[in-house]
Amino acid sequence: MHNSVPKVAIQVNENIYLKNPESSELGKRIIAGSIDLIEELGFESFTFRKLAKSLDSTEASIYRYFESKHRLLLYLTVWYWAWMEYRLVFRIANIESPVERLKRAVSLLTEQVEEDGSFRHINETKLNRIVICESSKSYLTKAVDRENKEGVFLDYKSLVGRISEIIKEINPQYKYPHMLISTVMEGAHLQRFFAEHLPRLTDQIEGEDAIADFYSEMVLKAIS
């Protein structure tokens, strides 16, 4: 399963939405506008009413795509992880050394995100900031078990699984590959947040990406 190359058109689990936002210009505007507004206001202050006003549209039109703002946040985070796996596949393609593939994978998970340019209606830099600040709210809910049964988190699991398989190539005896990679993913987000808002909780080194370097060092030492 992990050897297939994801399609350029990022696919999101259809259980998340009522109507695929990729199917219309309004749907794409809803995604673009929600990224702008959540990044500006935060998820708690974000509402469909505010989104509709920013789009010069109606709340009813947004509800035709998503039943709630929680489902919209799910869509954004799932799209992000599917996009990350898409990037990972190309970053490690034709790299024979599993150690080098792992280094590239960890770098992808922890480095600063820049706009891709392949998806005109999605600003990946803003989306990355949303994922850092808000993505845990998509699964730290009472609905997580039901949504898990719907397959909502398969893209997140697939990314963790793909990188875990590289760890198993390097050290088949290492017992915690999934735990290690999910810790890197969530931990790197926290460190990016700390670096911007609570800098005394992290370490910043001039001329270096200390966060990416730290997690690369941590992973390689953990599995050695």
C-alpha positions in Angstrom: 0.0 0.0 0.0 2.8 2.5 0.9 4.5 2.1 -2.5 1.8 3.8 -4.5 2.1 7.4 -5.5 -0.8 9.6 -4.3 -2.6 11.6 -7.0 -1.9 15.3 -7.4 -5.6 16.0 -6.7 -5.6 15.4 -3.0 -8.5 13.1 -2.0 -10.3 13.7 1.3 -12.6 11.1 2.9 -16.1 11.7 1.6 -17.6 11.1 5.0 -16.3 14.4 6.2 -18.3 16.6 3.9 -21.8 16.8 2.5 -20.7 18.1 -0.9 -17.1 17.9 -2.1 -15.8 21.5 -2.0 -13.4 20.6 -4.8 -16.4 20.2 -7.1 -17.3 23.9 -7.5 -15.8 27.3 -7.4 -17.9 28.2 -4.4 -16.5 25.1 -2.6 -13.0 26.2 -3.3 -13.7 29.7 -2.1 -15.1 28.2 1.1 -11.9 26.4 1.7 -9.7 29.3 0.8 -11.8 31.7 2.9 -11.9 29.4 5.9 -8.1 29.1 5.9 -7.8 32.8 5.9 -10.4 33.4 8.6 -9.3 30.6 11.0 -5.7 31.6 10.7 -6.7 35.2 11.5 -9.4 34.6 14.2 -8.6 31.2 15.7 -11.0 28.3 15.5 -13.0 29.3 18.6 -14.0 32.7 17.1 -14.5 31.3 13.6 -18.1 30.9 12.6 -19.9 30.1 9.3 -21.7 33.5 9.6 -18.3 35.3 9.6 -17.1 33.1 6.8 -20.3 33.7 4.7 -19.9 37.5 5.2 -16.2 37.4 4.1 -17.2 35.4 1.0 -20.3 37.7 0.3 -22.3 34.5 0.4 -24.8 32.9 2.9 -24.5 30.5 5.8 -26.9 28.2 4.1 -24.6 27.8 1.1 -21.7 26.8 3.4 -23.9 24.3 5.3 -24.5 22.5 1.9 -20.8 21.5 2.0 -20.2 21.0 5.7 -22.6 20.2 8.5 -20.5 22.0 11.2 -17.3 24.0 11.6 -15.8 20.9 13.3 -16.3 19.0 10.0 -14.7 21.8 8.1 -11.6 21.7 10.5 -11.5 17.9 9.9 -11.4 18.5 6.2 -8.5 21.0 6.4 -6.4 18.8 8.7 -7.1 15.6 6.7 -6.2 17.5 3.4 -3.0 18.7 5.1 -1.8 15.2 6.1 -2.7 13.8 2.7 -0.7 16.6 1.1 2.2 15.9 3.4 2.2 12.2 2.3 2.1 13.3 -1.3 5.2 15.5 -0.8 6.9 12.7 1.2 6.5 10.2 -1.7 8.3 12.5 -4.1 11.0 13.5 -1.5 12.1 9.9 -0.9 11.6 8.6 -4.4 14.6 6.7 -5.8 16.5 7.1 -2.6 18.1 3.7 -1.9 19.4 4.3 1.7 16.7 3.9 4.3 18.6 6.2 6.6 18.6 9.0 4.1 14.9 8.4 3.4 14.2 8.6 7.2 16.2 11.9 7.4 14.2 13.4 4.6 10.9 12.2 6.1 11.7 13.7 9.5 12.8 16.9 7.9 9.5 17.1 6.0 7.6 16.6 9.2 9.5 19.3 11.2 10.7 22.0 8.8 9.0 25.3 8.1 6.2 24.9 5.5 6.2 27.0 2.3 3.5 27.5 -0.2 3.3 24.6 -2.8 1.8 26.5 -5.7 0.1 23.4 -7.0 -3.2 24.2 -5.3 -4.3 27.8 -6.1 -7.1 27.9 -3.5 -5.0 26.6 -0.6 -2.3 28.6 1.2 -0.2 25.8 2.7 1.7 28.2 4.9 -1.5 29.4 6.6 -2.8 25.9 6.7 0.3 24.8 8.5 -0.2 27.4 11.1 -3.8 26.2 11.5 -2.6 22.6 11.9 -0.1 23.7 14.5 -2.6 25.6 16.6 -5.9 23.8 15.9 -5.5 20.3 14.5 -5.7 18.6 17.9 -9.3 19.9 18.2 -10.2 17.7 15.3 -9.6 14.5 17.2 -9.6 15.4 20.9 -13.4 15.2 21.0 -16.1 12.8 22.1 -16.8 11.9 18.5 -13.3 10.6 17.8 -14.2 6.9 18.0 -17.2 7.3 15.6 -15.2 9.4 13.2 -12.3 6.9 13.4 -14.7 4.1 12.3 -15.7 6.4 9.4 -12.1 6.4 8.3 -11.6 10.1 8.9 -8.1 9.7 10.2 -6.7 7.2 7.6 -4.5 9.8 6.0 -2.8 10.7 9.3 -2.3 7.0 10.0 -1.0 6.4 6.5 1.7 9.0 6.8 2.8 7.7 10.2 2.7 4.1 8.8 4.8 5.0 5.8 7.6 6.5 7.9 7.3 3.7 10.5 8.1 1.2 7.7 11.3 3.1 7.0 12.3 2.7 10.6 11.6 -1.0 10.5 14.0 -1.3 7.5 16.7 0.3 9.5 16.1 -1.5 12.8 13.5 -4.3 12.6 13.9 -4.8 16.4 12.8 -1.2 17.3 9.5 -1.6 19.1 7.9 1.8 19.0 8.1 3.2 15.4 4.5 4.5 15.3 4.8 6.1 18.7 8.1 7.7 17.7 6.8 9.2 14.5 3.5 10.5 15.9 5.5 12.0 18.8 7.7 13.8 16.3 4.7 15.1 14.3 2.9 16.5 17.4 6.0 17.6 19.2 7.3 19.6 16.3 4.0 21.5 16.1 4.3 22.3 19.8 7.9 23.5 19.4 6.9 25.7 16.4 4.2 27.2 18.6 6.6 27.7 21.5 9.2 29.3 19.2 6.6 31.9 18.1 4.7 32.5 21.3 6.6 31.0 24.3 10.2 31.1 23.2 11.6 30.2 26.7 10.1 26.8 26.3 12.3 25.9 23.3 15.7 26.5 21.9 16.5 28.8 19.0 19.9 28.8 17.4 20.8 31.6 15.0 21.4 30.3 11.4 19.9 26.8 12.2 16.5 25.2 12.2 16.9 23.9 15.7 13.5 22.1 15.7 14.2 20.1 12.6 17.7 19.3 13.7 16.6 18.3 17.2 14.0 15.8 15.9 16.3 14.3 13.3 18.9 13.7 16.0 16.3 12.3 18.4 14.9 9.9 15.9 18.3 8.5 14.8 19.5 8.1 18.3 16.3 6.4 19.4 16.4 3.7 16.8 20.2 3.1 16.9 
